[in-house]
Amino acid sequence: MTEFNELIGRNIELELSGGNLYRGILIDSGLDIIVLYVGRSGTFLYIPTFHIQQLKEVLILDEEVYDPPSEKPLETATQMISFRKILTNAKGRFVEVYVTGNKSIHGYLTSIMNDYFVFYSPVYKNLFISMNHVKWLTPYPEDATPYSLDKQHLPVHPTSIPLARSFEEQCKKIVNQMVVIDGGDKSEKIGLLQQVRSNKLILITAERETVYRNLAHVKTIHLP
């Protein structure tokens, strides 16, 4: 039994890290993840419990009641769901992943490693995403494609870079290359990855400044 099982089928409100609030019906609860059905948008959010700041049952008006579909889009072969099982089932599906800020990433999971996964986006190409920072994941319908692109115009290119088991070791494989961290939301997150040591990235920016960044706070990284 998981700690939220008694709330399954009820309307809840939860707050995630960063202060974002979500409301919906709690559909499932697993070892380290819950499934929330947001009726207004008709989406299923798969939310790792690690980022839940608080959760409570809420009362809603009758006109806001939405009946969830009988089947979840990412079913598992076993009764108990987990974050890793959901990632495995989402592999190859068009999904939306939210890590931080005011934008999410759309694309396909291509590889799942120990503490990160490889994600192909039509915009960013291949990204390495730390599992520790995923706030939620939602799958699109099976016939959907990003930006309504035709499938023949949407080749998913697996990364040609050899994959390491851990996020830190993977970063070491792209030393001496230009990288973009967390989507490049700040100029200090774009530059030449000079070195990776002691759980830190050493980056040389366009202004030739040397920036030391704590790897534990790096959410995504990709080659431009």
WOWOSUL-V509236 format. One record per pair of residues at least 24 apart in sequence whose ideal C-beta (glycine too) atoms are under 6 Angstrom apart, sorted by the first residue. I is the first residue (numbers start at 1). J is the second residue. If there is no record, write none. Layout:
i->{I & I}
j->{J & J}
//
This chain:
i->{2 & 4 & 4 & 5 & 10 & 11 & 11 & 12 & 12 & 13 & 13 & 14 & 14 & 15 & 15 & 16 & 16 & 17 & 25 & 28 & 30 & 30 & 30 & 31 & 32 & 32 & 33 & 37 & 39 & 43 & 44 & 45 & 45 & 46 & 46 & 47 & 48 & 51 & 73 & 74 & 87 & 93 & 94 & 94 & 95 & 95 & 96 & 97 & 98 & 98 & 99 & 99 & 99 & 100 & 106 & 108 & 110 & 111 & 113 & 114 & 114 & 115 & 115 & 116 & 118 & 120 & 122 & 124 & 126 & 127 & 127 & 128 & 128 & 129 & 130 & 130 & 133 & 168 & 171 & 172 & 177 & 178 & 179 & 180 & 180 & 181 & 181 & 182 & 182}
j->{29 & 29 & 34 & 29 & 57 & 58 & 60 & 55 & 57 & 56 & 58 & 52 & 55 & 53 & 54 & 51 & 135 & 51 & 68 & 81 & 80 & 81 & 82 & 82 & 82 & 83 & 83 & 68 & 66 & 138 & 73 & 136 & 138 & 86 & 137 & 136 & 83 & 135 & 139 & 139 & 112 & 139 & 140 & 144 & 137 & 139 & 138 & 137 & 135 & 136 & 133 & 134 & 219 & 219 & 146 & 156 & 158 & 163 & 165 & 165 & 166 & 166 & 167 & 167 & 159 & 156 & 146 & 222 & 159 & 220 & 222 & 170 & 221 & 220 & 167 & 219 & 219 & 215 & 196 & 196 & 223 & 224 & 221 & 222 & 224 & 218 & 221 & 219 & 220}
//
